[in-house]
Amino acid sequence: MKQHETTQSKRNRPDELNVYADVYNVLLGGMLLSTALFVAAIVKALLRPEFVPLSPQWIKEHYHWSAIVHGIVSFDPTVIMLIATLLLILTPVARVVVSVYAFWVDHDHKFVVITFIVLLVIILTVVLGMFGLT
């Protein structure tokens, strides 16, 4: 019984509760920021409609850093929606990273290992995808 009480009292420390609040805040912040970017880009696109062909040639011209930076500076709705999509995709990945830290702070080594394996699978999938191997 004493072991259970010690574990229970550890779980109620303020620093550990703050870590789990951080996991929640990462998810909420990513979702709110990506939604705000989507809304702003859609409003801008509706105010100044423009045809976007999405042909392979157009995509090759717009998927490099200088085009993205120019799109951010000029507030191009297509680029803003691309960034919002990327942010929305990265939000759960950030949650996994923060969860590894949260489990580490909580001294829950089993879940540190499990969550770290999940993070490695995500990274491996991205790397293999970049080489066209998935």
VOBA-809642 format. One record per atom (N, C-alpha, C, CB): residue number from 1; residue in three letters; atom name; x, y, z. Coordinates in steps of 0.2 Angstrom, whole numbers, plus 5000, padded with zeros to 4 digits. Glycine has a CB too. Layout:
REC num residu atome    X    Y    Z
REC NUM    ALA    CA    X    Y    Z
...
end
This chain:
REC num residu atome    X    Y    Z
REC   1    MET     N 5004 4994 5000
REC   1    MET    CA 5000 5000 5000
REC   1    MET     C 5004 5006 5000
REC   1    MET    CB 4995 5000 5006
REC   2    LYS     N 5010 5006 5003
REC   2    LYS    CA 5014 5012 5004
REC   2    LYS     C 5017 5014 4997
REC   2    LYS    CB 5020 5010 5009
REC   3    GLN     N 5019 5008 4993
REC   3    GLN    CA 5021 5010 4986
REC   3    GLN     C 5016 5014 4982
REC   3    GLN    CB 5023 5003 4982
REC   4    HIS     N 5009 5012 4983
REC   4    HIS    CA 5004 5015 4979
REC   4    HIS     C 5003 5022 4981
REC   4    HIS    CB 4997 5011 4980
REC   5    GLU     N 5004 5023 4988
REC   5    GLU    CA 5003 5030 4990
REC   5    GLU     C 5009 5035 4988
REC   5    GLU    CB 5003 5030 4998
REC   6    THR     N 5015 5032 4987
REC   6    THR    CA 5021 5036 4985
REC   6    THR     C 5020 5037 4978
REC   6    THR    CB 5027 5032 4986
REC   7    THR     N 5018 5033 4974
REC   7    THR    CA 5016 5034 4966
REC   7    THR     C 5011 5039 4965
REC   7    THR    CB 5015 5027 4963
REC   8    GLN     N 5006 5038 4969
REC   8    GLN    CA 5000 5043 4969
REC   8    GLN     C 5002 5050 4971
REC   8    GLN    CB 4994 5040 4973
REC   9    SER     N 5006 5051 4976
REC   9    SER    CA 5008 5057 4978
REC   9    SER     C 5013 5060 4973
REC   9    SER    CB 5011 5057 4985
REC  10    LYS     N 5017 5056 4970
REC  10    LYS    CA 5021 5059 4964
REC  10    LYS     C 5017 5061 4958
REC  10    LYS    CB 5026 5053 4962
REC  11    ARG     N 5012 5058 4957
REC  11    ARG    CA 5008 5060 4951
REC  11    ARG     C 5004 5067 4952
REC  11    ARG    CB 5003 5055 4949
REC  12    ASN     N 5003 5069 4958
REC  12    ASN    CA 5000 5075 4959
REC  12    ASN     C 5004 5081 4960
REC  12    ASN    CB 4995 5074 4965
REC  13    ARG     N 5010 5081 4959
REC  13    ARG    CA 5015 5086 4960
REC  13    ARG     C 5013 5091 4954
REC  13    ARG    CB 5022 5084 4959
REC  14    PRO     N 5014 5098 4956
REC  14    PRO    CA 5012 5103 4951
REC  14    PRO     C 5016 5103 4944
REC  14    PRO    CB 5013 5110 4954
REC  15    ASP     N 5023 5101 4945
REC  15    ASP    CA 5027 5101 4939
REC  15    ASP     C 5024 5096 4934
REC  15    ASP    CB 5034 5100 4941
REC  16    GLU     N 5022 5090 4937
REC  16    GLU    CA 5020 5085 4932
REC  16    GLU     C 5013 5087 4929
REC  16    GLU    CB 5019 5078 4936
REC  17    LEU     N 5009 5090 4933
REC  17    LEU    CA 5002 5092 4930
REC  17    LEU     C 5003 5097 4925
REC  17    LEU    CB 4998 5095 4936
REC  18    ASN     N 5008 5101 4926
REC  18    ASN    CA 5010 5106 4921
REC  18    ASN     C 5012 5103 4914
REC  18    ASN    CB 5015 5111 4923
REC  19    VAL     N 5016 5098 4915
REC  19    VAL    CA 5019 5094 4909
REC  19    VAL     C 5013 5091 4905
REC  19    VAL    CB 5023 5088 4911
REC  20    TYR     N 5008 5088 4908
REC  20    TYR    CA 5002 5086 4904
REC  20    TYR     C 4998 5092 4902
REC  20    TYR    CB 4998 5081 4909
REC  21    ALA     N 4998 5097 4905
REC  21    ALA    CA 4994 5103 4902
REC  21    ALA     C 4998 5105 4896
REC  21    ALA    CB 4994 5109 4907
REC  22    ASP     N 5005 5105 4896
REC  22    ASP    CA 5009 5106 4890
REC  22    ASP     C 5007 5102 4884
REC  22    ASP    CB 5016 5106 4891
REC  23    VAL     N 5005 5096 4885
REC  23    VAL    CA 5003 5091 4880
REC  23    VAL     C 4997 5094 4877
REC  23    VAL    CB 5003 5084 4882
REC  24    TYR     N 4992 5095 4881
REC  24    TYR    CA 4986 5098 4879
REC  24    TYR     C 4986 5105 4875
REC  24    TYR    CB 4981 5099 4885
REC  25    ASN     N 4991 5109 4878
REC  25    ASN    CA 4992 5116 4875
REC  25    ASN     C 4995 5115 4868
REC  25    ASN    CB 4996 5120 4879
REC  26    VAL     N 4999 5110 4867
REC  26    VAL    CA 5002 5109 4860
REC  26    VAL     C 4997 5107 4855
REC  26    VAL    CB 5008 5104 4860
REC  27    LEU     N 4993 5103 4857
REC  27    LEU    CA 4987 5101 4852
REC  27    LEU     C 4982 5107 4851
REC  27    LEU    CB 4983 5095 4855
REC  28    LEU     N 4980 5110 4856
REC  28    LEU    CA 4976 5116 4856
REC  28    LEU     C 4979 5121 4852
REC  28    LEU    CB 4973 5118 4862
REC  29    GLY     N 4985 5123 4853
REC  29    GLY    CA 4988 5129 4850
REC  29    GLY     C 4989 5127 4842
REC  29    GLY    CB 4995 5130 4853
REC  30    GLY     N 4992 5121 4841
REC  30    GLY    CA 4992 5119 4834
REC  30    GLY     C 4986 5119 4830
REC  30    GLY    CB 4995 5112 4833
REC  31    MET     N 4981 5117 4833
REC  31    MET    CA 4974 5117 4830
REC  31    MET     C 4972 5124 4829
REC  31    MET    CB 4969 5113 4834
REC  32    LEU     N 4972 5128 4834
REC  32    LEU    CA 4970 5135 4833
REC  32    LEU     C 4974 5139 4828
REC  32    LEU    CB 4970 5138 4840
REC  33    LEU     N 4980 5138 4828
REC  33    LEU    CA 4984 5142 4824
REC  33    LEU     C 4983 5140 4816
REC  33    LEU    CB 4992 5141 4825
REC  34    SER     N 4983 5133 4815
REC  34    SER    CA 4982 5131 4808
REC  34    SER     C 4975 5133 4806
REC  34    SER    CB 4982 5123 4808
REC  35    THR     N 4970 5133 4810
REC  35    THR    CA 4963 5135 4808
REC  35    THR     C 4963 5143 4807
REC  35    THR    CB 4958 5134 4814
REC  36    ALA     N 4966 5147 4811
REC  36    ALA    CA 4967 5154 4809
REC  36    ALA     C 4970 5155 4803
REC  36    ALA    CB 4971 5157 4815
REC  37    LEU     N 4975 5151 4801
REC  37    LEU    CA 4979 5152 4795
REC  37    LEU     C 4974 5150 4789
REC  37    LEU    CB 4985 5148 4795
REC  38    PHE     N 4971 5145 4790
REC  38    PHE    CA 4966 5142 4785
REC  38    PHE     C 4961 5148 4783
REC  38    PHE    CB 4963 5136 4786
REC  39    VAL     N 4958 5150 4789
REC  39    VAL    CA 4952 5155 4788
REC  39    VAL     C 4955 5162 4785
REC  39    VAL    CB 4949 5157 4795
REC  40    ALA     N 4961 5164 4787
REC  40    ALA    CA 4964 5170 4784
REC  40    ALA     C 4965 5169 4776
REC  40    ALA    CB 4970 5172 4787
REC  41    ALA     N 4968 5163 4775
REC  41    ALA    CA 4969 5162 4768
REC  41    ALA     C 4963 5161 4763
REC  41    ALA    CB 4973 5155 4767
REC  42    ILE     N 4958 5158 4766
REC  42    ILE    CA 4952 5157 4763
REC  42    ILE     C 4948 5164 4761
REC  42    ILE    CB 4947 5152 4766
REC  43    VAL     N 4948 5168 4767
REC  43    VAL    CA 4945 5175 4766
REC  43    VAL     C 4949 5179 4760
REC  43    VAL    CB 4946 5179 4773
REC  44    LYS     N 4956 5178 4761
REC  44    LYS    CA 4960 5182 4756
REC  44    LYS     C 4959 5179 4749
REC  44    LYS    CB 4967 5181 4757
REC  45    ALA     N 4958 5172 4748
REC  45    ALA    CA 4957 5169 4742
REC  45    ALA     C 4950 5171 4739
REC  45    ALA    CB 4957 5162 4742
REC  46    LEU     N 4945 5172 4743
REC  46    LEU    CA 4938 5174 4741
REC  46    LEU     C 4938 5181 4739
REC  46    LEU    CB 4933 5173 4747
REC  47    LEU     N 4942 5185 4742
REC  47    LEU    CA 4942 5193 4740
REC  47    LEU     C 4946 5194 4734
REC  47    LEU    CB 4946 5197 4746
REC  48    ARG     N 4951 5190 4732
REC  48    ARG    CA 4954 5190 4726
REC  48    ARG     C 4955 5183 4723
REC  48    ARG    CB 4961 5193 4727
REC  49    PRO     N 4949 5181 4720
REC  49    PRO    CA 4950 5174 4717
REC  49    PRO     C 4955 5174 4711
REC  49    PRO    CB 4943 5172 4714
REC  50    GLU     N 4958 5168 4711
REC  50    GLU    CA 4963 5167 4706
REC  50    GLU     C 4963 5159 4704
REC  50    GLU    CB 4970 5169 4708
REC  51    PHE     N 4964 5158 4698
REC  51    PHE    CA 4964 5151 4696
REC  51    PHE     C 4971 5148 4697
REC  51    PHE    CB 4963 5150 4688
REC  52    VAL     N 4971 5142 4701
REC  52    VAL    CA 4977 5138 4702
REC  52    VAL     C 4977 5132 4699
REC  52    VAL    CB 4978 5138 4710
REC  53    PRO     N 4981 5131 4694
REC  53    PRO    CA 4980 5125 4690
REC  53    PRO     C 4982 5118 4693
REC  53    PRO    CB 4985 5125 4684
REC  54    LEU     N 4987 5118 4698
REC  54    LEU    CA 4989 5112 4701
REC  54    LEU     C 4992 5107 4697
REC  54    LEU    CB 4984 5109 4706
REC  55    SER     N 4995 5109 4691
REC  55    SER    CA 4998 5105 4686
REC  55    SER     C 5005 5103 4689
REC  55    SER    CB 4999 5108 4679
REC  56    PRO     N 5008 5097 4687
REC  56    PRO    CA 5015 5096 4689
REC  56    PRO     C 5020 5101 4688
REC  56    PRO    CB 5017 5089 4685
REC  57    GLN     N 5019 5105 4683
REC  57    GLN    CA 5024 5111 4682
REC  57    GLN     C 5023 5116 4687
REC  57    GLN    CB 5023 5114 4674
REC  58    TRP     N 5016 5118 4688
REC  58    TRP    CA 5015 5123 4693
REC  58    TRP     C 5018 5121 4700
REC  58    TRP    CB 5007 5124 4694
REC  59    ILE     N 5016 5115 4702
REC  59    ILE    CA 5019 5112 4708
REC  59    ILE     C 5026 5113 4709
REC  59    ILE    CB 5016 5105 4709
REC  60    LYS     N 5030 5111 4704
REC  60    LYS    CA 5037 5111 4704
REC  60    LYS     C 5040 5118 4705
REC  60    LYS    CB 5040 5108 4697
REC  61    GLU     N 5036 5123 4702
REC  61    GLU    CA 5038 5130 4702
REC  61    GLU     C 5037 5133 4709
REC  61    GLU    CB 5034 5134 4697
REC  62    HIS     N 5032 5130 4713
REC  62    HIS    CA 5030 5133 4719
REC  62    HIS     C 5032 5129 4725
REC  62    HIS    CB 5023 5133 4720
REC  63    TYR     N 5036 5123 4724
REC  63    TYR    CA 5038 5119 4730
REC  63    TYR     C 5046 5120 4731
REC  63    TYR    CB 5036 5112 4729
REC  64    HIS     N 5048 5126 4732
REC  64    HIS    CA 5055 5127 4734
REC  64    HIS     C 5055 5133 4739
REC  64    HIS    CB 5059 5129 4728
REC  65    TRP     N 5060 5134 4743
REC  65    TRP    CA 5060 5139 4748
REC  65    TRP     C 5059 5146 4746
REC  65    TRP    CB 5067 5139 4752
REC  66    SER     N 5062 5148 4740
REC  66    SER    CA 5061 5155 4738
REC  66    SER     C 5054 5157 4737
REC  66    SER    CB 5065 5157 4732
REC  67    ALA     N 5050 5152 4734
REC  67    ALA    CA 5043 5153 4732
REC  67    ALA     C 5039 5153 4738
REC  67    ALA    CB 5040 5147 4727
REC  68    ILE     N 5041 5149 4743
REC  68    ILE    CA 5037 5149 4749
REC  68    ILE     C 5038 5155 4753
REC  68    ILE    CB 5039 5143 4754
REC  69    VAL     N 5044 5158 4754
REC  69    VAL    CA 5046 5164 4757
REC  69    VAL     C 5042 5170 4754
REC  69    VAL    CB 5053 5165 4757
REC  70    HIS     N 5042 5170 4747
REC  70    HIS    CA 5039 5175 4743
REC  70    HIS     C 5031 5175 4745
REC  70    HIS    CB 5040 5174 4736
REC  71    GLY     N 5029 5169 4745
REC  71    GLY    CA 5022 5168 4746
REC  71    GLY     C 5020 5170 4753
REC  71    GLY    CB 5020 5161 4746
REC  72    ILE     N 5024 5169 4758
REC  72    ILE    CA 5023 5172 4765
REC  72    ILE     C 5023 5179 4765
REC  72    ILE    CB 5028 5169 4770
REC  73    VAL     N 5028 5182 4762
REC  73    VAL    CA 5029 5189 4762
REC  73    VAL     C 5023 5193 4758
REC  73    VAL    CB 5035 5191 4759
REC  74    SER     N 5020 5190 4753
REC  74    SER    CA 5015 5193 4749
REC  74    SER     C 5008 5190 4751
REC  74    SER    CB 5016 5191 4742
REC  75    PHE     N 5008 5186 4757
REC  75    PHE    CA 5002 5183 4759
REC  75    PHE     C 4998 5179 4754
REC  75    PHE    CB 4998 5188 4763
REC  76    ASP     N 5001 5175 4750
REC  76    ASP    CA 4998 5171 4745
REC  76    ASP     C 4994 5166 4748
REC  76    ASP    CB 5003 5168 4740
REC  77    PRO     N 4987 5166 4747
REC  77    PRO    CA 4983 5161 4750
REC  77    PRO     C 4985 5154 4749
REC  77    PRO    CB 4976 5162 4748
REC  78    THR     N 4987 5152 4743
REC  78    THR    CA 4989 5145 4742
REC  78    THR     C 4995 5143 4747
REC  78    THR    CB 4992 5144 4735
REC  79    VAL     N 5000 5147 4748
REC  79    VAL    CA 5006 5146 4752
REC  79    VAL     C 5004 5146 4759
REC  79    VAL    CB 5011 5151 4751
REC  80    ILE     N 4999 5150 4761
REC  80    ILE    CA 4997 5151 4768
REC  80    ILE     C 4993 5144 4770
REC  80    ILE    CB 4992 5157 4769
REC  81    MET     N 4989 5142 4765
REC  81    MET    CA 4985 5135 4766
REC  81    MET     C 4990 5130 4766
REC  81    MET    CB 4980 5134 4761
REC  82    LEU     N 4996 5130 4762
REC  82    LEU    CA 5001 5125 4763
REC  82    LEU     C 5004 5124 4770
REC  82    LEU    CB 5006 5126 4757
REC  83    ILE     N 5006 5130 4772
REC  83    ILE    CA 5009 5131 4779
REC  83    ILE     C 5004 5128 4784
REC  83    ILE    CB 5011 5138 4780
REC  84    ALA     N 4997 5130 4784
REC  84    ALA    CA 4992 5128 4788
REC  84    ALA     C 4992 5121 4788
REC  84    ALA    CB 4986 5132 4787
REC  85    THR     N 4992 5118 4782
REC  85    THR    CA 4991 5110 4782
REC  85    THR     C 4997 5107 4785
REC  85    THR    CB 4991 5108 4775
REC  86    LEU     N 5003 5110 4784
REC  86    LEU    CA 5009 5107 4787
REC  86    LEU     C 5009 5108 4794
REC  86    LEU    CB 5016 5111 4784
REC  87    LEU     N 5007 5113 4797
REC  87    LEU    CA 5006 5114 4804
REC  87    LEU     C 5001 5109 4807
REC  87    LEU    CB 5004 5121 4806
REC  88    LEU     N 4996 5108 4804
REC  88    LEU    CA 4991 5103 4806
REC  88    LEU     C 4993 5096 4806
REC  88    LEU    CB 4984 5104 4802
REC  89    ILE     N 4998 5095 4801
REC  89    ILE    CA 5001 5088 4801
REC  89    ILE     C 5006 5087 4807
REC  89    ILE    CB 5004 5087 4794
REC  90    LEU     N 5010 5093 4808
REC  90    LEU    CA 5015 5092 4813
REC  90    LEU     C 5012 5093 4820
REC  90    LEU    CB 5020 5098 4812
REC  91    THR     N 5006 5095 4821
REC  91    THR    CA 5004 5096 4828
REC  91    THR     C 5004 5089 4832
REC  91    THR    CB 4997 5098 4828
REC  92    PRO     N 5001 5083 4829
REC  92    PRO    CA 5001 5077 4833
REC  92    PRO     C 5008 5075 4834
REC  92    PRO    CB 4997 5072 4829
REC  93    VAL     N 5013 5076 4829
REC  93    VAL    CA 5020 5074 4830
REC  93    VAL     C 5023 5078 4836
REC  93    VAL    CB 5024 5076 4823
REC  94    ALA     N 5021 5084 4836
REC  94    ALA    CA 5024 5088 4842
REC  94    ALA     C 5021 5085 4848
REC  94    ALA    CB 5022 5096 4841
REC  95    ARG     N 5015 5083 4848
REC  95    ARG    CA 5012 5080 4854
REC  95    ARG     C 5015 5074 4856
REC  95    ARG    CB 5004 5078 4853
REC  96    VAL     N 5018 5070 4851
REC  96    VAL    CA 5022 5064 4853
REC  96    VAL     C 5028 5066 4856
REC  96    VAL    CB 5023 5060 4847
REC  97    VAL     N 5031 5071 4854
REC  97    VAL    CA 5038 5073 4857
REC  97    VAL     C 5037 5076 4864
REC  97    VAL    CB 5041 5079 4852
REC  98    VAL     N 5031 5080 4865
REC  98    VAL    CA 5030 5082 4872
REC  98    VAL     C 5028 5077 4876
REC  98    VAL    CB 5024 5088 4871
REC  99    SER     N 5024 5072 4874
REC  99    SER    CA 5022 5066 4878
REC  99    SER     C 5029 5062 4880
REC  99    SER    CB 5018 5061 4874
REC 100    VAL     N 5034 5061 4876
REC 100    VAL    CA 5040 5058 4878
REC 100    VAL     C 5043 5062 4884
REC 100    VAL    CB 5045 5058 4872
REC 101    TYR     N 5043 5068 4884
REC 101    TYR    CA 5045 5072 4889
REC 101    TYR     C 5041 5072 4895
REC 101    TYR    CB 5046 5080 4887
REC 102    ALA     N 5034 5072 4894
REC 102    ALA    CA 5029 5071 4900
REC 102    ALA     C 5030 5065 4904
REC 102    ALA    CB 5022 5072 4897
REC 103    PHE     N 5031 5059 4900
REC 103    PHE    CA 5032 5053 4903
REC 103    PHE     C 5039 5052 4906
REC 103    PHE    CB 5031 5047 4898
REC 104    TRP     N 5044 5056 4904
REC 104    TRP    CA 5050 5056 4907
REC 104    TRP     C 5050 5059 4914
REC 104    TRP    CB 5056 5059 4902
REC 105    VAL     N 5047 5065 4914
REC 105    VAL    CA 5046 5069 4920
REC 105    VAL     C 5042 5065 4925
REC 105    VAL    CB 5042 5076 4919
REC 106    ASP     N 5037 5061 4923
REC 106    ASP    CA 5033 5057 4927
REC 106    ASP     C 5036 5050 4929
REC 106    ASP    CB 5026 5055 4924
REC 107    HIS     N 5043 5049 4927
REC 107    HIS    CA 5046 5043 4928
REC 107    HIS     C 5043 5037 4926
REC 107    HIS    CB 5048 5043 4935
REC 108    ASP     N 5039 5037 4920
REC 108    ASP    CA 5035 5032 4918
REC 108    ASP     C 5039 5029 4912
REC 108    ASP    CB 5028 5034 4916
REC 109    HIS     N 5044 5025 4913
REC 109    HIS    CA 5049 5023 4908
REC 109    HIS     C 5046 5019 4903
REC 109    HIS    CB 5055 5020 4912
REC 110    LYS     N 5041 5015 4905
REC 110    LYS    CA 5038 5010 4900
REC 110    LYS     C 5035 5014 4894
REC 110    LYS    CB 5033 5006 4903
REC 111    PHE     N 5032 5020 4896
REC 111    PHE    CA 5028 5024 4891
REC 111    PHE     C 5033 5029 4888
REC 111    PHE    CB 5023 5028 4894
REC 112    VAL     N 5039 5030 4891
REC 112    VAL    CA 5044 5034 4887
REC 112    VAL     C 5047 5030 4882
REC 112    VAL    CB 5050 5036 4892
REC 113    VAL     N 5048 5023 4883
REC 113    VAL    CA 5050 5019 4878
REC 113    VAL     C 5045 5018 4872
REC 113    VAL    CB 5052 5012 4881
REC 114    ILE     N 5039 5017 4874
REC 114    ILE    CA 5034 5016 4869
REC 114    ILE     C 5033 5022 4865
REC 114    ILE    CB 5027 5014 4873
REC 115    THR     N 5032 5028 4868
REC 115    THR    CA 5031 5034 4864
REC 115    THR     C 5037 5036 4860
REC 115    THR    CB 5029 5040 4869
REC 116    PHE     N 5043 5034 4862
REC 116    PHE    CA 5049 5036 4858
REC 116    PHE     C 5049 5031 4852
REC 116    PHE    CB 5055 5034 4863
REC 117    ILE     N 5047 5025 4853
REC 117    ILE    CA 5046 5020 4847
REC 117    ILE     C 5041 5023 4842
REC 117    ILE    CB 5044 5013 4849
REC 118    VAL     N 5036 5026 4844
REC 118    VAL    CA 5031 5029 4840
REC 118    VAL     C 5034 5035 4836
REC 118    VAL    CB 5025 5031 4844
REC 119    LEU     N 5038 5039 4840
REC 119    LEU    CA 5041 5044 4837
REC 119    LEU     C 5046 5042 4831
REC 119    LEU    CB 5045 5049 4842
REC 120    LEU     N 5050 5037 4833
REC 120    LEU    CA 5055 5034 4828
REC 120    LEU     C 5051 5031 4822
REC 120    LEU    CB 5059 5028 4831
REC 121    VAL     N 5045 5028 4823
REC 121    VAL    CA 5042 5026 4817
REC 121    VAL     C 5039 5032 4813
REC 121    VAL    CB 5035 5022 4819
REC 122    ILE     N 5037 5037 4816
REC 122    ILE    CA 5035 5043 4812
REC 122    ILE     C 5041 5046 4808
REC 122    ILE    CB 5032 5048 4817
REC 123    ILE     N 5047 5046 4811
REC 123    ILE    CA 5053 5049 4808
REC 123    ILE     C 5055 5044 4802
REC 123    ILE    CB 5059 5050 4813
REC 124    LEU     N 5055 5038 4804
REC 124    LEU    CA 5057 5033 4798
REC 124    LEU     C 5052 5033 4792
REC 124    LEU    CB 5057 5026 4801
REC 125    THR     N 5046 5034 4794
REC 125    THR    CA 5041 5035 4788
REC 125    THR     C 5042 5041 4784
REC 125    THR    CB 5034 5035 4791
REC 126    VAL     N 5043 5046 4787
REC 126    VAL    CA 5045 5053 4784
REC 126    VAL     C 5051 5052 4779
REC 126    VAL    CB 5045 5058 4788
REC 127    VAL     N 5056 5049 4782
REC 127    VAL    CA 5063 5048 4779
REC 127    VAL     C 5062 5044 4773
REC 127    VAL    CB 5068 5046 4783
REC 128    LEU     N 5058 5038 4774
REC 128    LEU    CA 5057 5033 4768
REC 128    LEU     C 5053 5036 4763
REC 128    LEU    CB 5054 5027 4771
REC 129    GLY     N 5048 5040 4765
REC 129    GLY    CA 5044 5044 4760
REC 129    GLY     C 5047 5049 4756
REC 129    GLY    CB 5038 5047 4764
REC 130    MET     N 5052 5052 4759
REC 130    MET    CA 5056 5057 4755
REC 130    MET     C 5060 5053 4750
REC 130    MET    CB 5061 5061 4760
REC 131    PHE     N 5062 5047 4751
REC 131    PHE    CA 5066 5043 4746
REC 131    PHE     C 5061 5039 4741
REC 131    PHE    CB 5071 5039 4749
REC 132    GLY     N 5054 5040 4743
REC 132    GLY    CA 5050 5036 4738
REC 132    GLY     C 5049 5029 4740
REC 132    GLY    CB 5051 5037 4731
REC 133    LEU     N 5051 5027 4746
REC 133    LEU    CA 5051 5020 4748
REC 133    LEU     C 5045 5018 4752
REC 133    LEU    CB 5057 5019 4752
REC 134    THR     N 5040 5022 4753
REC 134    THR    CA 5034 5020 4757
REC 134    THR     C 5028 5019 4752
REC 134    THR    CB 5032 5025 4762
end
